[in-house]
Amino acid sequence: MECAAMGFLAVIVIGTFIIWILALIDCVTHEFPHENDKIVWVLILVFLGFIGAILYYIVKPTRRTRGRRGRSTLRSRRLRRNSLRAREGENPPSSGGEVHRPES
């Protein structure tokens, strides 16, 4: 019976270690809105271990993907698409979501 309990305990310990390592890797590769946030989260993960990993996954800020000039990528794509349409003579859609069609 003791051998089965030790095996179960080993699985739990290895699982928590893997979750901690994944949180640490995610933290290091994550783009935070402020420069010091990454350092703070790495320190939390190192000193609090598995509890820090759980906190990180619950509280971490969402990932921001930025295009040129600080705009979000989706907005950059939309602006680029509209400028290409304007060059080709089409009317780009307005920001309200309605589509402008050329009058025949």
PyRosetta script that sets phi, psi and omega in degrees:
from pyrosetta import init, pose_from_sequence

init()
pose = pose_from_sequence("MECAAMGFLAVIVIGTFIIWILALIDCVTHEFPHENDKIVWVLILVFLGFIGAILYYIVKPTRRTRGRRGRSTLRSRRLRRNSLRAREGENPPSSGGEVHRPES")
pose.set_psi(1, -37.0)
pose.set_omega(1, -179.3)
pose.set_phi(2, -65.5)
pose.set_psi(2, -34.2)
pose.set_omega(2, -179.3)
pose.set_phi(3, -66.4)
pose.set_psi(3, -39.1)
pose.set_omega(3, 178.4)
pose.set_phi(4, -67.1)
pose.set_psi(4, -39.8)
pose.set_omega(4, 178.8)
pose.set_phi(5, -66.4)
pose.set_psi(5, -39.0)
pose.set_omega(5, 178.1)
pose.set_phi(6, -66.4)
pose.set_psi(6, -38.0)
pose.set_omega(6, 177.6)
pose.set_phi(7, -64.8)
pose.set_psi(7, -42.7)
pose.set_omega(7, 178.0)
pose.set_phi(8, -63.8)
pose.set_psi(8, -42.9)
pose.set_omega(8, 178.7)
pose.set_phi(9, -63.2)
pose.set_psi(9, -38.9)
pose.set_omega(9, 178.4)
pose.set_phi(10, -63.6)
pose.set_psi(10, -40.4)
pose.set_omega(10, 178.1)
pose.set_phi(11, -63.9)
pose.set_psi(11, -42.3)
pose.set_omega(11, 178.9)
pose.set_phi(12, -63.6)
pose.set_psi(12, -45.3)
pose.set_omega(12, -179.0)
pose.set_phi(13, -64.4)
pose.set_psi(13, -44.3)
pose.set_omega(13, 179.7)
pose.set_phi(14, -65.7)
pose.set_psi(14, -39.0)
pose.set_omega(14, 178.0)
pose.set_phi(15, -63.0)
pose.set_psi(15, -44.2)
pose.set_omega(15, 179.0)
pose.set_phi(16, -67.0)
pose.set_psi(16, -35.7)
pose.set_omega(16, 177.5)
pose.set_phi(17, -65.1)
pose.set_psi(17, -40.8)
pose.set_omega(17, 179.1)
pose.set_phi(18, -65.1)
pose.set_psi(18, -42.3)
pose.set_omega(18, 178.1)
pose.set_phi(19, -62.5)
pose.set_psi(19, -40.1)
pose.set_omega(19, 178.7)
pose.set_phi(20, -64.6)
pose.set_psi(20, -44.2)
pose.set_omega(20, 179.1)
pose.set_phi(21, -63.7)
pose.set_psi(21, -42.6)
pose.set_omega(21, 178.8)
pose.set_phi(22, -63.1)
pose.set_psi(22, -39.3)
pose.set_omega(22, 177.1)
pose.set_phi(23, -65.1)
pose.set_psi(23, -40.3)
pose.set_omega(23, 178.7)
pose.set_phi(24, -65.0)
pose.set_psi(24, -42.7)
pose.set_omega(24, 178.1)
pose.set_phi(25, -64.5)
pose.set_psi(25, -43.7)
pose.set_omega(25, 179.4)
pose.set_phi(26, -62.6)
pose.set_psi(26, -39.6)
pose.set_omega(26, -179.9)
pose.set_phi(27, -64.9)
pose.set_psi(27, -42.0)
pose.set_omega(27, -177.6)
pose.set_phi(28, -69.2)
pose.set_psi(28, -34.2)
pose.set_omega(28, -177.6)
pose.set_phi(29, -92.6)
pose.set_psi(29, -4.3)
pose.set_omega(29, -177.2)
pose.set_phi(30, -79.1)
pose.set_psi(30, 142.5)
pose.set_omega(30, 174.7)
pose.set_phi(31, -95.2)
pose.set_psi(31, 112.5)
pose.set_omega(31, -178.7)
pose.set_phi(32, -94.5)
pose.set_psi(32, 154.2)
pose.set_omega(32, 179.9)
pose.set_phi(33, -66.5)
pose.set_psi(33, -29.6)
pose.set_omega(33, 179.0)
pose.set_phi(34, -119.8)
pose.set_psi(34, 147.4)
pose.set_omega(34, -175.8)
pose.set_phi(35, -64.1)
pose.set_psi(35, -38.1)
pose.set_omega(35, -175.9)
pose.set_phi(36, -76.3)
pose.set_psi(36, -15.3)
pose.set_omega(36, -178.6)
pose.set_phi(37, -60.7)
pose.set_psi(37, -39.6)
pose.set_omega(37, -179.0)
pose.set_phi(38, -63.5)
pose.set_psi(38, -43.2)
pose.set_omega(38, -179.9)
pose.set_phi(39, -64.1)
pose.set_psi(39, -42.6)
pose.set_omega(39, 179.9)
pose.set_phi(40, -62.5)
pose.set_psi(40, -44.6)
pose.set_omega(40, -178.8)
pose.set_phi(41, -67.6)
pose.set_psi(41, -37.5)
pose.set_omega(41, 177.3)
pose.set_phi(42, -63.5)
pose.set_psi(42, -42.1)
pose.set_omega(42, 177.7)
pose.set_phi(43, -63.8)
pose.set_psi(43, -41.0)
pose.set_omega(43, 177.1)
pose.set_phi(44, -61.7)
pose.set_psi(44, -44.2)
pose.set_omega(44, -179.5)
pose.set_phi(45, -65.3)
pose.set_psi(45, -39.4)
pose.set_omega(45, -178.1)
pose.set_phi(46, -69.9)
pose.set_psi(46, -44.5)
pose.set_omega(46, -174.7)
pose.set_phi(47, -83.3)
pose.set_psi(47, -27.8)
pose.set_omega(47, -178.8)
pose.set_phi(48, -101.2)
pose.set_psi(48, -9.5)
pose.set_omega(48, 175.8)
pose.set_phi(49, 62.5)
pose.set_psi(49, -128.4)
pose.set_omega(49, -176.1)
pose.set_phi(50, -63.7)
pose.set_psi(50, -37.1)
pose.set_omega(50, 176.8)
pose.set_phi(51, -62.2)
pose.set_psi(51, -40.6)
pose.set_omega(51, 176.6)
pose.set_phi(52, -63.7)
pose.set_psi(52, -36.9)
pose.set_omega(52, 178.2)
pose.set_phi(53, -65.0)
pose.set_psi(53, -42.2)
pose.set_omega(53, 178.0)
pose.set_phi(54, -63.5)
pose.set_psi(54, -44.6)
pose.set_omega(54, 176.9)
pose.set_phi(55, -59.8)
pose.set_psi(55, -41.8)
pose.set_omega(55, -178.8)
pose.set_phi(56, -61.2)
pose.set_psi(56, -46.5)
pose.set_omega(56, -178.8)
pose.set_phi(57, -69.0)
pose.set_psi(57, -25.9)
pose.set_omega(57, 178.8)
pose.set_phi(58, -82.9)
pose.set_psi(58, -41.1)
pose.set_omega(58, -168.2)
pose.set_phi(59, -102.8)
pose.set_psi(59, -17.5)
pose.set_omega(59, -170.8)
pose.set_phi(60, -55.9)
pose.set_psi(60, 143.8)
pose.set_omega(60, 177.9)
pose.set_phi(61, -68.8)
pose.set_psi(61, 154.5)
pose.set_omega(61, 179.7)
pose.set_phi(62, -69.0)
pose.set_psi(62, 152.7)
pose.set_omega(62, -178.8)
pose.set_phi(63, -73.2)
pose.set_psi(63, 132.6)
pose.set_omega(63, 178.0)
pose.set_phi(64, -106.9)
pose.set_psi(64, 122.6)
pose.set_omega(64, 175.1)
pose.set_phi(65, -101.4)
pose.set_psi(65, 122.1)
pose.set_omega(65, -175.7)
pose.set_phi(66, -113.6)
pose.set_psi(66, 140.9)
pose.set_omega(66, 174.1)
pose.set_phi(67, -96.9)
pose.set_psi(67, -158.5)
pose.set_omega(67, 178.2)
pose.set_phi(68, -68.4)
pose.set_psi(68, 151.4)
pose.set_omega(68, 176.4)
pose.set_phi(69, 58.8)
pose.set_psi(69, 24.4)
pose.set_omega(69, 173.2)
pose.set_phi(70, 79.7)
pose.set_psi(70, 1.7)
pose.set_omega(70, 178.6)
pose.set_phi(71, -80.0)
pose.set_psi(71, 154.9)
pose.set_omega(71, 175.7)
pose.set_phi(72, -68.1)
pose.set_psi(72, 154.1)
pose.set_omega(72, -174.3)
pose.set_phi(73, -64.0)
pose.set_psi(73, -39.5)
pose.set_omega(73, -179.5)
pose.set_phi(74, -62.2)
pose.set_psi(74, -43.9)
pose.set_omega(74, 179.0)
pose.set_phi(75, -65.8)
pose.set_psi(75, -39.1)
pose.set_omega(75, 178.7)
pose.set_phi(76, -62.0)
pose.set_psi(76, -43.2)
pose.set_omega(76, 178.4)
pose.set_phi(77, -62.9)
pose.set_psi(77, -42.0)
pose.set_omega(77, -179.7)
pose.set_phi(78, -64.0)
pose.set_psi(78, -43.7)
pose.set_omega(78, 179.4)
pose.set_phi(79, -65.7)
pose.set_psi(79, -40.4)
pose.set_omega(79, 178.5)
pose.set_phi(80, -64.0)
pose.set_psi(80, -42.7)
pose.set_omega(80, 179.6)
pose.set_phi(81, -63.2)
pose.set_psi(81, -42.5)
pose.set_omega(81, 179.7)
pose.set_phi(82, -66.2)
pose.set_psi(82, -37.0)
pose.set_omega(82, 179.1)
pose.set_phi(83, -69.3)
pose.set_psi(83, -34.4)
pose.set_omega(83, 175.7)
pose.set_phi(84, -67.0)
pose.set_psi(84, -39.2)
pose.set_omega(84, 177.1)
pose.set_phi(85, -64.4)
pose.set_psi(85, -39.2)
pose.set_omega(85, -179.9)
pose.set_phi(86, -65.2)
pose.set_psi(86, -36.8)
pose.set_omega(86, 177.9)
pose.set_phi(87, -67.1)
pose.set_psi(87, -33.3)
pose.set_omega(87, -179.2)
pose.set_phi(88, -83.6)
pose.set_psi(88, -3.4)
pose.set_omega(88, 176.8)
pose.set_phi(89, 96.5)
pose.set_psi(89, 1.6)
pose.set_omega(89, 177.1)
pose.set_phi(90, -85.3)
pose.set_psi(90, 155.5)
pose.set_omega(90, 175.3)
pose.set_phi(91, -87.5)
pose.set_psi(91, 121.6)
pose.set_omega(91, 178.3)
pose.set_phi(92, -70.2)
pose.set_psi(92, 149.5)
pose.set_omega(92, 177.7)
pose.set_phi(93, -67.2)
pose.set_psi(93, 150.0)
pose.set_omega(93, 178.4)
pose.set_phi(94, -77.6)
pose.set_psi(94, 173.1)
pose.set_omega(94, -178.5)
pose.set_phi(95, -72.4)
pose.set_psi(95, -13.0)
pose.set_omega(95, -179.1)
pose.set_phi(96, -78.1)
pose.set_psi(96, -5.1)
pose.set_omega(96, 178.0)
pose.set_phi(97, 94.5)
pose.set_psi(97, -7.4)
pose.set_omega(97, 179.3)
pose.set_phi(98, -83.0)
pose.set_psi(98, 150.3)
pose.set_omega(98, -176.6)
pose.set_phi(99, -102.7)
pose.set_psi(99, 129.0)
pose.set_omega(99, 176.2)
pose.set_phi(100, -91.7)
pose.set_psi(100, 124.5)
pose.set_omega(100, 178.5)
pose.set_phi(101, -111.4)
pose.set_psi(101, 139.9)
pose.set_omega(101, 178.2)
pose.set_phi(102, -64.1)
pose.set_psi(102, 139.7)
pose.set_omega(102, 179.7)
pose.set_phi(103, -77.5)
pose.set_psi(103, 138.2)
pose.set_omega(103, -179.2)
pose.set_phi(104, -92.0)
pose.dump_pdb("model.pdb")
